[in-house]
Amino acid sequence: MTAAGLDGLRLHADVHPGDGPPCLLVHGFLAGRALWSANLHALATVCRPVTVELWGHGRSPAPPDPGAYHPDAYVAAFDELRSELGADRWFVAGHSLGAALTWRYALEHPDRVMAHAFTNTASALAGLRWREKVAASVDADADALAAAGPAGLAEHRLNPARARRIVAPVREALAADVGRLQMAGVTNTLRHTVPAASVRERAGRNRVPTLLVHGQREEGFAEAAAFAATLPLVEVVGTDVGHSPMAEAPSVFDEAVVAFFARHR
């Protein structure tokens, strides 16, 4: 299945079997649908998981138009997908950069979201200093990545296929998809999605029941996690893992999210 984007191009999405409303699952930078592969069976007990892949990641194309990469364009594409699924309301869940996008979707369309689960995401909630640092370096980082070529994507420090804490089946599935990453899509994501991703100043207006599954070993996310805990309708479950709880401790993530979604079906 696909979701509409700009210029007639479509985000790739897979609708998995499950019992309940659809649940949009959005991965982070340099990942893809494989990030959620250990969670689909458990999530299927309360919803129909829908794994979407960002532009230039996995099976999605890499549009040349920078506007396609703006978070607002992703919100529009996600809502088109919801409409195509015939769902008035659904669950949404995001990780890292993907969580910045699900946060934005929930803020824009609270009446269409039954509940929202997310994991560590500096992109969405980090303070001004982090955002200024990213804004100052994003063009240079994109240029360096383009110069490094495909090998640079495989070896990039943010590539989750290299994360030792991720359970082996998920890490192997991510590694198998590294060759699908498209340089134009990845660099456009750095230039046009990441700098505009933050919702920190708007998050206090949250109207959707929201769960943060917090990987507490990621020290760089500690301040943002503490901020999240002060937001309306946000619950926090801490777990002794790093940046990617769904892939580092799938059973812990699944237990928390399944119980949370079951309360809000």
PyMOL commands that set and color helices and strands:
alter all, ss='L'
color gray80, all
select helices_A, chain A and resi 6-8+33-36+40-43+66-69+71-84+97-108+110-112+122-125+128-155+160-162+168-176+178-180+183-196+203-205+219-228+245-248+250-263
alter helices_A, ss='H'
color red, helices_A
select strands_A, chain A and resi 2-4+10-15+22-26+48-53+90-94+113-118+210-215+234-239
alter strands_A, ss='S'
color yellow, strands_A
deselect
rebuild
show_as cartoon
